[in-house]
């Protein structure tokens, strides 16, 4: 008995999994939507009607665990009962076109529009297709689970009532018909299976609430069994559906194979969950604690809200009192001034005040006495006359400037909201780069709340030994292995990350923080670190530059070539197939060992610029040759470049890529040599290819032209004698070739015509004054998934 009660308890705990997401009751006649969720057929029909689709013809009452009147839902109680003639199997009703509707007045030649079903668990609309619910198969497995659930919960057999007796005189069913898929009492069975008719040959079974077909058949092709499963569409297919063009190129497997694969996956996942029950219990405890904290914090937040409103009310009352007092003082002062003016004007009346005193003063006949007493009166009369002639009020009776402008305050009060965490920052991919260090730059959206500081997180991306990113369980293990690291309390909108491994891909993300806490993460960006240590150097200005053509900046990191008078004088000779010389510029370092990487950017408007490396001795030798633009030594037909012949088997002393007019020229294959010891892609640094119409062809037998990358990277492997050129923005290799490393090798740059070049500045130099931030490692606990 204890075991039976324990089984009943386990079955009761899974009742939530058997609920229909629409009616929130145990499912009845469940159908599987394209999103793999199951809903009651009746509920799905009602939802479609509520969304504007015409009401379909409802199938008969379900032959399912909810088929008895006692378990019928309130939704079903409001539906009209179907006639007895309509008692057909539900899958036959579905195949006959249930769910395919035509609007009134629509021509049948027009294809019906695809139906959209709002799936509650998905939170989005699911497309059912043109046939609506016709393509949705019955979830017979779920029906069987529901039947077992009802049988177990009741701890006994469930009485099956006759489906054709009129209530309330319904009798218990004694027989079931596998062909009619209904249960009958003795009288109803005889009535609907008369002797001598084809119905009398129907197969008799025990009464049941769930008549399952022997096999699941195709909803479009009657009596066709579903032998295949399309992994791409995630649908069961019959042999006829498999031949359709819509499944061409899809991954189709036998249904037995899909059954075994899916069963193995579910078994493995169940074992993993069961092996981590302690983790589940710990998370449940954490969630329950979070619920308790939520209740307590909500009460504290409500009290804080009330206190804030009380503070605002008190401040408004205090401010109201002070403004009222100021207004009263102004009223009293203005009233006194105007009252004084009234008293003064009344004294000027004929028989009052000053006028009466003046009349009495004029009666004085003694001149000395009159003069002595009349001077003050004369002054008062003169002042009164001036007041009469230039009358003005002593105070403004209006109080216009005592009105309050509360528009801003009202807007602030209207917009009064709880503080919000910052929105997800937007990473500036144009400024973000990986060089000697990682430099990450971002900004907040305009509608975002301000951030006090930011948190930058990064980790090295895990790669399987054979190449390619890890995925699934293996990818999660790799991510946990490398671990997220964090830069905390970054004050600005940029950060520098150092001490990283070379030739690795790093994932970065950032989020803001304010009083409301941390906001959402930005989109993750991937940065590829350089393949070798970054070489820091400057442009050497000691090689006797042409001041009229080549100018180096004060910092010696930028150079600009301006066509001077010598180039203009040589323009005439260019028409006779003369080759123009180039101005050479080298770095102030010489490489004698190891691997080194550096980057530079070429102005897109430059005419022709060459970037690469070369032997220091050869560069000095060619640099000290005569600088004439029209020297006969460069006649293209002479067969000589510098007068020296090199062995065909030795690597070239130079390796350059040519850029100009917003394009970059990439030769086919690795560098090969001509009989002058110069690489075919760039010739010598003092000699340029023949200029024809001023255009670089998009395609030629020797190479192709591509858009000029924003930055060009160069990596020299001295021991291997190889140089590789990269798109420094994505670190995608562009071209690789050999170079002679028998002596010191220098970075070299050549200008032909006007152009400009900028060496990539070190991130460490750019951010030298930035305050360092605290760097921590985020620990993550991972359970072995293979247990």
Buried (B, 14 or more C-beta within 10 A) or exposed (E): EEEEEEEBEEBEEEEEEBEBBBBEBBBBBBBBBBBEBBBBBBBBBBBBEEEEBEEBEBBBBBBBBBBBBEBBBEBBEEBEEBEEEEBBBBBBBBBEBBBBBEEEEEEEEEEBEEBBBBBEEBEEEBEBBBBBBBBBBBBBEBBEBBBEBBBBBEEEEBEBBBBBBEEEEBBEBBBBBBBBBBBBBEEBBEEBBEEEEEBEEBEEBEBBBBBBEEEBBBBBBEEBBBBBBBEEBEBBBBEEBBEEEEBEEBEBEEBEEBEEEEEEEEEEEEEBEEBBEEEEEEEEEEEEEEEEEEEEEEEEEEEEEEEEEEEEEEEEEEEEEEEEEEEEEBBEEBEEEBEEBEEBBEBBEEEEBBBEEBEEBEEEEEEEEBEEEBEEBEEBBEEBEEBEEEEEEEBEEEEEEEEEEEEEEEEEEEEEEEEBBBBBBBBBEEEBBBBBBBBBBBBBEEEBBEBEEBBBBBBBBBEEEEEEEBEEEEBBBBBBEBEBBBBBEBEEBBBBBEEBEEEBBBBBBBBBBBEEEBBEBBEBBEBBBBBBEBBBBBBBBEBEBBEEBBBBBEEBBBBBBBBBEBBEEBEEEBEEEBBBBBBBBBBBBBBEEEBBBBBBBBBBEBBBBBBBBBBBBBBEEBBEBEBEBBBEBBEEEEEEBBEEEBEEEEBBBBBBBBBBBBBBBBBEEEBBBBEBBBBBBBBBBBBBBEBEEEEBBEEEEBBBBEEBBBBBBBBBBBEEBBBBBBBBBEBEEBBBBBBBBEEBBBBBBBBBBBBBBBBBBBBBEBBEEEEEBEEEEEEEEEEEBEE
